[in-house]
Amino acid sequence: KQEVTQIPAALSVPEGENLVLNCSFTDSAIYNLQWFRQDPGKGLTSLLLIQSSQREQTSGRLNASLDKSSGRSTLYIAASQPGDSATYLCAVRPPRGTGGFKTIFGAGTRLFVKA
Amino acid sequence: GAGVSQSPRYKVAKRGQDVALRCDPISGHVSLFWYQQALGQGPEFLTYFQNEAQLDKSGLPSDRFFAERPEGSVSTLKIQRTQQEDSAVYLCASSLDQGAINQPQHFGDGTRLSIL
């Protein structure tokens, strides 16, 4: 059974700092891995999607890497800003044969960037 | 061009009542997912539609939960005889491709359901 774990559960950093959020998953058989951002009282906003055949994806100050064999992904945020404060979730999409159409989410990392 | 729209945003019901939650996906999106999110947790999968076909309902907690997407666009999640443990945020997501394999899922802001 696929399980997704995110460490740390919460993180507080000063503005301008570079930071890394971690995501691990127990079954390396995945279609893709997606990183989301969730603001309080809102839905999830897709940040980056990495296919199983890819190693990383970049968008602006964000870079996500994927190491399927070790079951790990990291989200790197450069030059953090107060507006980056939110909960960041990772999710894996297992192959249909094993997980149907389920997407499995981690519990998220709550990030607070201090001005 | 709008995103995924969910209504109502908030719903309060008494235990035992039936509720219906609506999701309007992005136009043209084939895939539609329903999730349940408890406070401080990630979303938990409930069910998946590909157009009008419900291909996976393995995440529905009990037979009190029922979802439909009769014309392959708008979807409704219905909960019968609500119980306090049904209190949660219910999220809907849509994706352009089948199964959201190559395309990201786009989420609505959710319906916050409170059962008294």
gemmi code that builds the backbone of each chain (N, CA, C; Angstrom):
import gemmi

chains = {
    "A": [
        ("LYS", (0.846, -1.186, 0.000), (0.000, 0.000, 0.000), (0.887, 1.243, 0.000)),
        ("GLN", (0.609, 2.134, -0.959), (1.422, 3.352, -1.091), (1.173, 4.300, 0.075)),
        ("GLU", (2.260, 4.791, 0.658), (2.167, 5.799, 1.716), (3.111, 6.942, 1.378)),
        ("VAL", (2.656, 8.159, 1.643), (3.440, 9.354, 1.348), (3.671, 10.112, 2.646)),
        ("THR", (4.938, 10.441, 2.894), (5.325, 11.122, 4.132), (6.044, 12.413, 3.793)),
        ("GLN", (5.714, 13.479, 4.500), (6.375, 14.760, 4.275), (7.042, 15.232, 5.558)),
        ("ILE", (8.297, 15.622, 5.405), (9.088, 16.114, 6.530), (9.788, 17.399, 6.114)),
        ("PRO", (9.811, 18.472, 6.971), (9.173, 18.496, 8.281), (7.673, 18.776, 8.176)),
        ("ALA", (6.953, 18.624, 9.279), (5.532, 18.936, 9.292), (5.306, 20.437, 9.251)),
        ("ALA", (6.242, 21.188, 9.832), (6.135, 22.645, 9.842), (7.538, 23.236, 9.796)),
        ("LEU", (7.632, 24.427, 9.193), (8.929, 25.061, 9.000), (8.747, 26.570, 9.029)),
        ("SER", (9.628, 27.243, 9.788), (9.589, 28.700, 9.847), (10.971, 29.219, 9.470)),
        ("VAL", (11.051, 30.101, 8.477), (12.330, 30.601, 7.993), (12.244, 32.112, 7.804)),
        ("PRO", (13.381, 32.811, 7.882), (13.379, 34.245, 7.586), (13.317, 34.478, 6.089)),
        ("GLU", (12.775, 35.609, 5.716), (12.662, 35.970, 4.308), (14.037, 35.939, 3.635)),
        ("GLY", (14.063, 35.442, 2.400), (15.297, 35.418, 1.631), (16.037, 34.093, 1.689)),
        ("GLU", (15.668, 33.259, 2.636), (16.370, 31.989, 2.785), (15.943, 30.992, 1.707)),
        ("ASN", (16.901, 30.167, 1.267), (16.583, 29.042, 0.394), (16.176, 27.863, 1.265)),
        ("LEU", (15.196, 27.078, 0.813), (14.745, 25.981, 1.651), (14.354, 24.767, 0.818)),
        ("VAL", (14.339, 23.618, 1.502), (14.016, 22.349, 0.855), (12.919, 21.643, 1.639)),
        ("LEU", (11.896, 21.227, 0.946), (10.831, 20.414, 1.533), (10.971, 18.992, 1.017)),
        ("ASN", (10.752, 18.031, 1.889), (10.968, 16.636, 1.538), (9.681, 15.836, 1.455)),
        ("CYS", (9.671, 14.897, 0.536), (8.533, 14.002, 0.344), (9.089, 12.614, 0.071)),
        ("SER", (8.578, 11.608, 0.776), (9.002, 10.237, 0.504), (7.781, 9.362, 0.294)),
        ("PHE", (7.943, 8.345, -0.544), (6.836, 7.429, -0.838), (7.366, 6.002, -0.808)),
        ("THR", (6.502, 5.068, -0.427), (6.963, 3.713, -0.126), (7.040, 2.811, -1.355)),
        ("ASP", (6.245, 3.092, -2.377), (6.233, 2.256, -3.571), (6.734, 3.072, -4.756)),
        ("SER", (7.813, 2.624, -5.362), (8.415, 3.399, -6.454), (7.629, 3.314, -7.762)),
        ("ALA", (6.642, 2.447, -7.823), (5.821, 2.321, -9.037), (4.789, 3.443, -9.054)),
        ("ILE", (5.124, 4.526, -9.742), (4.211, 5.662, -9.825), (4.135, 6.152, -11.263)),
        ("TYR", (3.016, 6.794, -11.620), (2.907, 7.463, -12.909), (3.573, 8.827, -12.859)),
        ("ASN", (3.275, 9.567, -11.797), (3.828, 10.903, -11.646), (3.778, 11.338, -10.195)),
        ("LEU", (4.441, 12.440, -9.918), (4.421, 13.061, -8.597), (4.121, 14.530, -8.810)),
        ("GLN", (3.235, 15.056, -7.988), (2.818, 16.446, -8.147), (2.994, 17.183, -6.823)),
        ("TRP", (3.486, 18.415, -6.897), (3.583, 19.300, -5.734), (2.476, 20.344, -5.835)),
        ("PHE", (1.826, 20.581, -4.690), (0.739, 21.551, -4.594), (1.014, 22.533, -3.476)),
        ("ARG", (0.354, 23.654, -3.583), (0.338, 24.642, -2.512), (-1.112, 24.825, -2.088)),
        ("GLN", (-1.339, 24.928, -0.770), (-2.695, 25.172, -0.266), (-2.668, 26.324, 0.721)),
        ("ASP", (-3.418, 27.365, 0.419), (-3.576, 28.492, 1.330), (-4.782, 28.217, 2.226)),
        ("PRO", (-4.811, 28.805, 3.433), (-5.910, 28.531, 4.374), (-7.279, 28.776, 3.745)),
        ("GLY", (-8.174, 27.809, 3.891), (-9.537, 27.943, 3.387), (-9.665, 27.836, 1.882)),
        ("LYS", (-8.600, 27.433, 1.228), (-8.617, 27.354, -0.227), (-8.343, 25.932, -0.698)),
        ("GLY", (-8.553, 25.731, -2.001), (-8.201, 24.456, -2.589), (-6.715, 24.383, -2.862)),
        ("LEU", (-6.310, 23.365, -3.587), (-4.899, 23.154, -3.887), (-4.549, 23.785, -5.230)),
        ("THR", (-3.378, 24.402, -5.285), (-2.869, 24.960, -6.528), (-1.685, 24.126, -6.980)),
        ("SER", (-1.757, 23.614, -8.208), (-0.667, 22.802, -8.727), (0.566, 23.661, -8.974)),
        ("LEU", (1.711, 23.200, -8.476), (2.974, 23.917, -8.667), (3.819, 23.256, -9.759)),
        ("LEU", (4.071, 21.977, -9.570), (4.923, 21.249, -10.505), (4.449, 19.807, -10.586)),
        ("LEU", (4.507, 19.243, -11.797), (4.193, 17.838, -12.005), (5.408, 17.183, -12.650)),
        ("ILE", (5.894, 16.096, -12.052), (7.049, 15.375, -12.587), (6.583, 13.993, -13.023)),
        ("GLN", (6.791, 13.662, -14.284), (6.484, 12.324, -14.763), (7.508, 11.336, -14.208)),
        ("SER", (7.127, 10.067, -14.181), (8.001, 9.051, -13.596), (9.330, 8.940, -14.340)),
        ("SER", (9.338, 9.329, -15.614), (10.557, 9.233, -16.411), (11.452, 10.461, -16.267)),
        ("GLN", (10.971, 11.476, -15.561), (11.723, 12.721, -15.420), (12.464, 12.769, -14.091)),
        ("ARG", (13.481, 13.632, -14.042), (14.270, 13.792, -12.827), (13.912, 15.058, -12.074)),
        ("GLU", (13.539, 16.105, -12.816), (13.208, 17.356, -12.160), (12.357, 18.241, -13.052)),
        ("GLN", (11.728, 19.216, -12.399), (10.951, 20.236, -13.092), (11.209, 21.563, -12.388)),
        ("THR", (11.207, 22.626, -13.181), (11.481, 23.957, -12.630), (10.411, 24.933, -13.076)),
        ("SER", (10.037, 25.812, -12.146), (9.124, 26.899, -12.473), (9.486, 28.090, -11.606)),
        ("GLY", (10.078, 29.103, -12.216), (10.453, 30.287, -11.455), (11.436, 29.960, -10.348)),
        ("ARG", (11.069, 30.291, -9.114), (11.942, 30.034, -7.962), (11.790, 28.620, -7.406)),
        ("LEU", (10.982, 27.811, -8.038), (10.718, 26.460, -7.560), (11.427, 25.433, -8.427)),
        ("ASN", (11.978, 24.428, -7.750), (12.577, 23.292, -8.459), (12.209, 22.028, -7.709)),
        ("ALA", (11.635, 21.079, -8.413), (11.277, 19.810, -7.800), (12.088, 18.704, -8.449)),
        ("SER", (12.604, 17.804, -7.616), (13.361, 16.662, -8.118), (12.645, 15.376, -7.753)),
        ("LEU", (12.932, 14.345, -8.502), (12.323, 13.040, -8.257), (13.385, 11.959, -8.375)),
        ("ASP", (13.499, 11.123, -7.339), (14.351, 9.950, -7.365), (13.444, 8.753, -7.075)),
        ("LYS", (12.966, 8.140, -8.144), (11.998, 7.054, -7.986), (12.570, 5.875, -7.238)),
        ("SER", (13.822, 5.536, -7.537), (14.408, 4.331, -6.950), (14.492, 4.417, -5.435)),
        ("SER", (14.731, 5.608, -4.920), (14.805, 5.772, -3.465), (13.481, 6.240, -2.871)),
        ("GLY", (12.494, 6.507, -3.726), (11.184, 6.929, -3.238), (11.193, 8.305, -2.607)),
        ("ARG", (11.912, 9.250, -3.248), (12.021, 10.573, -2.666), (11.810, 11.675, -3.707)),
        ("SER", (11.261, 12.781, -3.221), (11.179, 13.994, -4.005), (11.463, 15.174, -3.095)),
        ("THR", (12.074, 16.200, -3.659), (12.304, 17.419, -2.895), (11.756, 18.607, -3.671)),
        ("LEU", (11.264, 19.576, -2.936), (10.845, 20.849, -3.508), (11.767, 21.919, -2.947)),
        ("TYR", (12.518, 22.546, -3.847), (13.461, 23.592, -3.475), (12.829, 24.937, -3.785)),
        ("ILE", (12.807, 25.816, -2.782), (12.282, 27.168, -2.970), (13.442, 28.144, -2.754)),
        ("ALA", (13.743, 28.901, -3.777), (14.847, 29.858, -3.702), (14.342, 31.218, -3.240)),
        ("ALA", (15.181, 31.897, -2.457), (14.899, 33.275, -2.040), (13.463, 33.425, -1.543)),
        ("SER", (13.138, 32.731, -0.475), (11.749, 32.666, 0.008), (11.209, 34.063, 0.342)),
        ("GLN", (9.895, 34.201, 0.162), (9.192, 35.456, 0.402), (8.011, 35.201, 1.334)),
        ("PRO", (7.549, 36.212, 2.068), (6.379, 36.014, 2.928), (5.172, 35.446, 2.183)),
        ("GLY", (5.022, 35.799, 0.915), (3.918, 35.282, 0.117), (4.017, 33.789, -0.163)),
        ("ASP", (5.160, 33.189, 0.135), (5.305, 31.739, -0.029), (4.710, 30.978, 1.150)),
        ("SER", (4.320, 31.684, 2.191), (3.745, 31.029, 3.375), (2.447, 30.312, 2.985)),
        ("ALA", (2.424, 29.009, 3.230), (1.290, 28.160, 2.842), (1.629, 26.737, 3.276)),
        ("THR", (0.712, 25.825, 3.015), (0.997, 24.398, 3.203), (1.342, 23.805, 1.850)),
        ("TYR", (2.420, 23.047, 1.807), (2.879, 22.424, 0.570), (2.653, 20.916, 0.676)),
        ("LEU", (1.955, 20.381, -0.326), (1.631, 18.958, -0.330), (2.226, 18.282, -1.550)),
        ("CYS", (2.689, 17.063, -1.362), (3.085, 16.263, -2.515), (2.101, 15.110, -2.650)),
        ("ALA", (1.966, 14.630, -3.867), (1.003, 13.568, -4.157), (1.551, 12.676, -5.248)),
        ("VAL", (1.335, 11.375, -5.123), (1.784, 10.443, -6.150), (0.581, 9.771, -6.788)),
        ("ARG", (0.727, 9.477, -8.058), (-0.314, 8.838, -8.847), (0.166, 7.439, -9.183)),
        ("PRO", (-0.345, 6.426, -8.465), (0.108, 5.054, -8.722), (-0.410, 4.554, -10.058)),
        ("PRO", (0.203, 3.529, -10.628), (-0.320, 2.919, -11.839), (-1.695, 2.341, -11.573)),
        ("ARG", (-2.520, 2.305, -12.602), (-3.903, 1.897, -12.419), (-4.003, 0.487, -11.873)),
        ("GLY", (-3.141, -0.394, -12.298), (-3.261, -1.782, -11.878), (-3.157, -1.977, -10.378)),
        ("THR", (-2.398, -1.103, -9.731), (-2.185, -1.263, -8.294), (-3.082, -0.353, -7.471)),
        ("GLY", (-3.313, 0.837, -7.948), (-4.023, 1.822, -7.123), (-5.256, 2.396, -7.750)),
        ("GLY", (-5.759, 1.794, -8.799), (-6.933, 2.355, -9.433), (-6.617, 3.739, -9.958)),
        ("PHE", (-7.469, 4.689, -9.644), (-7.255, 6.066, -10.079), (-6.930, 6.968, -8.887)),
        ("LYS", (-6.540, 6.335, -7.783), (-6.263, 7.115, -6.585), (-5.033, 7.976, -6.762)),
        ("THR", (-5.070, 9.156, -6.191), (-3.889, 9.954, -5.973), (-3.673, 9.970, -4.471)),
        ("ILE", (-2.440, 9.651, -4.050), (-2.135, 9.546, -2.624), (-1.366, 10.787, -2.191)),
        ("PHE", (-1.887, 11.488, -1.199), (-1.283, 12.729, -0.702), (-0.530, 12.514, 0.601)),
        ("GLY", (0.510, 13.325, 0.778), (1.111, 13.462, 2.089), (0.293, 14.433, 2.925)),
        ("ALA", (0.649, 14.557, 4.208), (-0.092, 15.447, 5.113), (0.334, 16.901, 4.952)),
        ("GLY", (1.427, 17.147, 4.239), (1.846, 18.510, 3.968), (2.892, 19.045, 4.920)),
        ("THR", (3.589, 20.085, 4.448), (4.514, 20.864, 5.277), (3.974, 22.282, 5.352)),
        ("ARG", (3.747, 22.755, 6.585), (3.259, 24.129, 6.762), (4.463, 25.065, 6.841)),
        ("LEU", (4.574, 25.941, 5.866), (5.711, 26.858, 5.761), (5.300, 28.259, 6.173)),
        ("PHE", (6.133, 28.879, 7.017), (5.919, 30.270, 7.393), (7.212, 31.028, 7.107)),
        ("VAL", (7.121, 32.041, 6.244), (8.276, 32.861, 5.905), (8.121, 34.211, 6.608)),
        ("LYS", (9.045, 34.508, 7.493), (8.970, 35.733, 8.299), (9.596, 36.902, 7.559)),
        ("ALA", (8.874, 38.024, 7.551), (9.379, 39.236, 6.897), (10.492, 39.882, 7.710)),
    ],
    "B": [
        ("GLY", (-13.341, 29.909, -19.211), (-11.981, 30.040, -18.766), (-11.848, 29.967, -17.261)),
        ("ALA", (-12.965, 29.852, -16.549), (-12.920, 29.834, -15.097), (-12.321, 28.519, -14.622)),
        ("GLY", (-11.926, 28.512, -13.347), (-11.393, 27.303, -12.743), (-12.518, 26.388, -12.284)),
        ("VAL", (-12.159, 25.431, -11.436), (-13.141, 24.510, -10.879), (-13.968, 25.260, -9.834)),
        ("SER", (-15.268, 25.126, -9.947), (-16.165, 25.839, -9.037), (-16.953, 24.841, -8.198)),
        ("GLN", (-16.992, 25.074, -6.891), (-17.738, 24.193, -5.999), (-18.766, 25.009, -5.221)),
        ("SER", (-19.923, 24.391, -5.001), (-20.963, 25.049, -4.210), (-21.738, 24.015, -3.403)),
        ("PRO", (-22.238, 24.409, -2.216), (-21.951, 25.692, -1.562), (-20.533, 25.720, -1.002)),
        ("ARG", (-20.054, 26.851, -0.582), (-18.735, 26.930, 0.052), (-18.784, 26.393, 1.474)),
        ("TYR", (-19.904, 26.622, 2.117), (-20.093, 26.138, 3.482), (-21.473, 25.497, 3.572)),
        ("LYS", (-21.531, 24.390, 4.318), (-22.811, 23.713, 4.511), (-22.865, 23.202, 5.944)),
        ("VAL", (-23.913, 23.591, 6.647), (-24.142, 23.094, 7.994), (-25.417, 22.264, 7.959)),
        ("ALA", (-25.352, 21.061, 8.485), (-26.521, 20.188, 8.488), (-26.617, 19.476, 9.832)),
        ("LYS", (-27.816, 19.083, 10.163), (-28.018, 18.305, 11.375), (-27.760, 16.838, 11.076)),
        ("ARG", (-27.281, 16.148, 12.074), (-27.037, 14.714, 11.922), (-28.298, 14.010, 11.432)),
        ("GLY", (-28.130, 13.189, 10.412), (-29.265, 12.458, 9.859), (-29.828, 13.066, 8.586)),
        ("GLN", (-29.475, 14.326, 8.315), (-29.962, 14.963, 7.090), (-29.137, 14.518, 5.890)),
        ("ASP", (-29.717, 14.664, 4.702), (-28.998, 14.403, 3.457), (-28.436, 15.715, 2.925)),
        ("VAL", (-27.251, 15.646, 2.316), (-26.653, 16.837, 1.708), (-26.191, 16.514, 0.292)),
        ("ALA", (-26.116, 17.560, -0.529), (-25.635, 17.421, -1.903), (-24.622, 18.513, -2.179)),
        ("LEU", (-23.468, 18.122, -2.657), (-22.380, 19.054, -2.949), (-22.128, 19.046, -4.453)),
        ("ARG", (-21.945, 20.238, -5.011), (-21.839, 20.365, -6.464), (-20.431, 20.761, -6.891)),
        ("CYS", (-20.028, 20.217, -8.051), (-18.738, 20.574, -8.624), (-18.907, 20.869, -10.105)),
        ("ASP", (-18.435, 22.054, -10.523), (-18.383, 22.421, -11.931), (-16.915, 22.382, -12.371)),
        ("PRO", (-16.516, 21.384, -13.121), (-15.104, 21.287, -13.511), (-14.771, 22.288, -14.614)),
        ("ILE", (-13.504, 22.369, -14.933), (-13.085, 23.205, -16.056), (-13.648, 22.598, -17.337)),
        ("SER", (-14.176, 23.450, -18.200), (-14.812, 22.983, -19.418), (-13.856, 22.141, -20.257)),
        ("GLY", (-14.339, 20.977, -20.687), (-13.525, 20.120, -21.536), (-12.660, 19.123, -20.782)),
        ("HIS", (-12.636, 19.228, -19.465), (-11.818, 18.289, -18.691), (-12.501, 16.933, -18.602)),
        ("VAL", (-11.734, 15.912, -18.939), (-12.248, 14.552, -18.995), (-12.375, 13.950, -17.595)),
        ("SER", (-11.340, 14.189, -16.791), (-11.269, 13.540, -15.483), (-11.843, 14.428, -14.388)),
        ("LEU", (-12.520, 13.780, -13.441), (-13.042, 14.502, -12.273), (-12.849, 13.629, -11.043)),
        ("PHE", (-12.266, 14.226, -10.018), (-11.983, 13.522, -8.768), (-12.718, 14.212, -7.612)),
        ("TRP", (-13.140, 13.430, -6.639), (-13.635, 13.952, -5.359), (-12.686, 13.477, -4.254)),
        ("TYR", (-12.397, 14.410, -3.332), (-11.545, 14.119, -2.188), (-12.222, 14.606, -0.917)),
        ("GLN", (-11.822, 14.001, 0.196), (-12.249, 14.436, 1.529), (-10.996, 14.851, 2.288)),
        ("GLN", (-11.014, 16.051, 2.869), (-9.843, 16.527, 3.586), (-10.204, 16.869, 5.028)),
        ("ALA", (-9.602, 16.148, 5.964), (-9.770, 16.444, 7.382), (-8.766, 17.528, 7.774)),
        ("LEU", (-9.034, 18.207, 8.850), (-8.191, 19.309, 9.314), (-6.761, 18.842, 9.554)),
        ("GLY", (-5.809, 19.521, 8.926), (-4.411, 19.203, 9.142), (-3.898, 17.994, 8.386)),
        ("GLN", (-4.731, 17.460, 7.505), (-4.341, 16.277, 6.731), (-4.365, 16.573, 5.235)),
        ("GLY", (-3.747, 15.689, 4.477), (-3.845, 15.803, 3.038), (-5.190, 15.253, 2.564)),
        ("PRO", (-5.602, 15.589, 1.348), (-6.864, 15.058, 0.818), (-6.827, 13.533, 0.694)),
        ("GLU", (-7.983, 12.925, 0.934), (-8.141, 11.474, 0.764), (-9.075, 11.225, -0.415)),
        ("PHE", (-8.636, 10.387, -1.319), (-9.406, 10.077, -2.529), (-10.750, 9.450, -2.179)),
        ("LEU", (-11.797, 9.909, -2.863), (-13.125, 9.304, -2.714), (-13.526, 8.543, -3.970)),
        ("THR", (-13.541, 9.263, -5.120), (-14.038, 8.637, -6.327), (-13.513, 9.363, -7.556)),
        ("TYR", (-13.561, 8.663, -8.709), (-13.035, 9.209, -9.963), (-14.030, 8.961, -11.100)),
        ("PHE", (-14.227, 9.997, -11.918), (-15.038, 9.903, -13.126), (-14.173, 10.182, -14.351)),
        ("GLN", (-14.388, 9.396, -15.382), (-13.840, 9.705, -16.702), (-15.050, 9.990, -17.581)),
        ("ASN", (-15.214, 11.243, -17.935), (-16.469, 11.702, -18.557), (-17.638, 11.320, -17.628)),
        ("GLU", (-18.621, 10.594, -18.105), (-19.775, 10.280, -17.257), (-19.600, 8.956, -16.505)),
        ("ALA", (-18.540, 8.237, -16.803), (-18.349, 6.917, -16.208), (-17.582, 7.009, -14.880)),
        ("GLN", (-18.158, 6.411, -13.862), (-17.492, 6.357, -12.562), (-16.598, 5.115, -12.557)),
        ("LEU", (-15.313, 5.308, -12.764), (-14.395, 4.189, -12.927), (-13.776, 3.707, -11.625)),
        ("ASP", (-13.845, 4.519, -10.600), (-13.232, 4.119, -9.323), (-14.011, 4.786, -8.206)),
        ("LYS", (-14.626, 3.983, -7.356), (-15.317, 4.529, -6.189), (-14.809, 3.850, -4.925)),
        ("SER", (-13.587, 3.367, -4.995), (-13.026, 2.593, -3.896), (-12.804, 3.412, -2.635)),
        ("GLY", (-12.748, 4.733, -2.738), (-12.493, 5.560, -1.578), (-13.733, 6.026, -0.840)),
        ("LEU", (-14.904, 5.744, -1.362), (-16.131, 6.163, -0.680), (-16.238, 5.414, 0.646)),
        ("PRO", (-16.419, 6.132, 1.768), (-16.351, 5.501, 3.090), (-17.464, 4.499, 3.367)),
        ("SER", (-18.643, 4.734, 2.810), (-19.773, 3.835, 3.067), (-20.798, 4.010, 1.972)),
        ("ASP", (-21.835, 3.188, 2.026), (-22.884, 3.292, 1.001), (-23.771, 4.509, 1.216)),
        ("ARG", (-23.484, 5.306, 2.230), (-24.218, 6.577, 2.387), (-23.703, 7.640, 1.408)),
        ("PHE", (-22.527, 7.382, 0.848), (-21.907, 8.325, -0.082), (-22.198, 7.876, -1.510)),
        ("PHE", (-22.637, 8.841, -2.315), (-22.992, 8.539, -3.697), (-22.572, 9.715, -4.569)),
        ("ALA", (-21.962, 9.441, -5.708), (-21.545, 10.510, -6.611), (-22.024, 10.206, -8.017)),
        ("GLU", (-22.292, 11.268, -8.764), (-22.726, 11.096, -10.151), (-22.211, 12.240, -11.003)),
        ("ARG", (-22.135, 11.954, -12.308), (-21.703, 12.954, -13.291), (-22.435, 12.604, -14.591)),
        ("PRO", (-23.741, 12.770, -14.614), (-24.585, 12.177, -15.651), (-24.295, 12.622, -17.079)),
        ("GLU", (-23.822, 13.848, -17.269), (-23.567, 14.326, -18.628), (-22.089, 14.575, -18.874)),
        ("GLY", (-21.272, 14.082, -17.973), (-19.838, 14.206, -18.172), (-19.273, 15.572, -17.882)),
        ("SER", (-20.062, 16.432, -17.219), (-19.508, 17.738, -16.847), (-19.728, 17.954, -15.349)),
        ("VAL", (-20.833, 18.571, -14.960), (-21.113, 18.822, -13.543), (-21.230, 17.506, -12.778)),
        ("SER", (-20.702, 17.521, -11.545), (-20.797, 16.333, -10.708), (-21.419, 16.712, -9.369)),
        ("THR", (-22.116, 15.750, -8.777), (-22.721, 15.950, -7.470), (-22.291, 14.817, -6.547)),
        ("LEU", (-21.861, 15.183, -5.358), (-21.556, 14.218, -4.303), (-22.676, 14.312, -3.280)),
        ("LYS", (-23.339, 13.199, -3.048), (-24.449, 13.185, -2.107), (-24.089, 12.326, -0.904)),
        ("ILE", (-24.414, 12.825, 0.265), (-24.205, 12.070, 1.492), (-25.552, 11.929, 2.181)),
        ("GLN", (-25.956, 10.701, 2.402), (-27.244, 10.435, 3.036), (-27.050, 10.182, 4.522)),
        ("ARG", (-28.052, 10.539, 5.292), (-28.063, 10.267, 6.742), (-26.729, 10.657, 7.364)),
        ("THR", (-26.389, 11.939, 7.221), (-25.069, 12.421, 7.632), (-24.775, 12.121, 9.100)),
        ("GLN", (-23.483, 11.899, 9.356), (-23.006, 11.651, 10.709), (-21.894, 12.658, 11.011)),
        ("GLN", (-21.586, 12.818, 12.280), (-20.608, 13.828, 12.674), (-19.247, 13.586, 12.039)),
        ("GLU", (-18.887, 12.329, 11.849), (-17.582, 12.043, 11.250), (-17.503, 12.422, 9.772)),
        ("ASP", (-18.625, 12.810, 9.193), (-18.622, 13.272, 7.797), (-18.150, 14.724, 7.707)),
        ("SER", (-18.027, 15.399, 8.823), (-17.571, 16.789, 8.831), (-16.147, 16.849, 8.282)),
        ("ALA", (-15.968, 17.645, 7.255), (-14.670, 17.741, 6.566), (-14.821, 18.754, 5.439)),
        ("VAL", (-13.712, 19.006, 4.758), (-13.768, 19.779, 3.516), (-13.790, 18.787, 2.358)),
        ("TYR", (-14.721, 18.972, 1.446), (-14.835, 18.100, 0.282), (-14.329, 18.876, -0.934)),
        ("LEU", (-13.293, 18.320, -1.547), (-12.621, 18.972, -2.667), (-12.922, 18.231, -3.965)),
        ("CYS", (-13.064, 18.995, -5.010), (-13.247, 18.453, -6.346), (-12.062, 18.902, -7.200)),
        ("ALA", (-11.591, 18.032, -8.064), (-10.496, 18.374, -8.970), (-10.817, 17.850, -10.358)),
        ("SER", (-10.354, 18.551, -11.369), (-10.525, 18.058, -12.732), (-9.193, 18.099, -13.466)),
        ("SER", (-9.093, 17.287, -14.490), (-7.873, 17.214, -15.286), (-8.242, 16.994, -16.743)),
        ("LEU", (-7.376, 17.506, -17.609), (-7.666, 17.443, -19.035), (-7.598, 16.020, -19.582)),
        ("ASP", (-6.682, 15.211, -19.048), (-6.488, 13.890, -19.641), (-7.088, 12.793, -18.769)),
        ("GLN", (-7.147, 11.596, -19.338), (-7.706, 10.461, -18.634), (-6.814, 10.084, -17.460)),
        ("GLY", (-7.389, 10.073, -16.281), (-6.664, 9.626, -15.110), (-5.650, 10.597, -14.564)),
        ("ALA", (-5.565, 11.795, -15.159), (-4.600, 12.799, -14.677), (-3.197, 12.221, -14.658)),
        ("ILE", (-2.827, 11.533, -15.730), (-1.504, 10.930, -15.795), (-0.480, 11.938, -16.302)),
        ("ASN", (-0.825, 12.658, -17.349), (0.109, 13.586, -17.969), (-0.203, 15.053, -17.695)),
        ("GLN", (-1.398, 15.307, -17.179), (-1.824, 16.674, -16.926), (-2.123, 16.857, -15.445)),
        ("PRO", (-1.841, 18.053, -14.912), (-2.080, 18.265, -13.478), (-3.569, 18.284, -13.138)),
        ("GLN", (-3.854, 18.037, -11.879), (-5.213, 18.179, -11.366), (-5.408, 19.632, -10.915)),
        ("HIS", (-6.558, 20.191, -11.258), (-6.916, 21.549, -10.868), (-8.052, 21.462, -9.860)),
        ("PHE", (-7.852, 22.087, -8.706), (-8.793, 21.951, -7.602), (-9.706, 23.156, -7.452)),
        ("GLY", (-10.920, 22.884, -6.963), (-11.794, 23.942, -6.505), (-11.445, 24.312, -5.066)),
        ("ASP", (-12.138, 25.322, -4.529), (-11.864, 25.767, -3.162), (-12.539, 24.893, -2.110)),
        ("GLY", (-13.371, 23.958, -2.536), (-13.949, 23.008, -1.605), (-15.249, 23.457, -0.974)),
        ("THR", (-15.949, 22.495, -0.410), (-17.135, 22.744, 0.420), (-16.797, 22.295, 1.830)),
        ("ARG", (-16.923, 23.214, 2.783), (-16.686, 22.854, 4.185), (-18.001, 22.393, 4.781)),
        ("LEU", (-18.079, 21.123, 5.113), (-19.302, 20.517, 5.647), (-19.173, 20.330, 7.156)),
        ("SER", (-20.137, 20.856, 7.876), (-20.176, 20.693, 9.332), (-21.473, 20.004, 9.711)),
        ("ILE", (-21.367, 18.911, 10.416), (-22.542, 18.156, 10.853), (-22.714, 18.357, 12.365)),
        ("LEU", (-23.870, 18.889, 12.729), (-24.117, 19.188, 14.149), (-24.805, 18.026, 14.856)),
    ],
}
model = gemmi.Model(1)
for chain_id, residues in chains.items():
    chain = gemmi.Chain(chain_id)
    for i, (resn, *xyz) in enumerate(residues, 1):
        res = gemmi.Residue()
        res.name, res.seqid = resn, gemmi.SeqId(i, " ")
        for name, pos in zip(("N", "CA", "C"), xyz):
            atom = gemmi.Atom()
            atom.name, atom.element = name, gemmi.Element(name[0])
            atom.pos, atom.b_iso = gemmi.Position(*pos), 0.0
            res.add_atom(atom)
        chain.add_residue(res)
    model.add_chain(chain)
structure = gemmi.Structure()
structure.add_model(model)
structure.setup_entities()
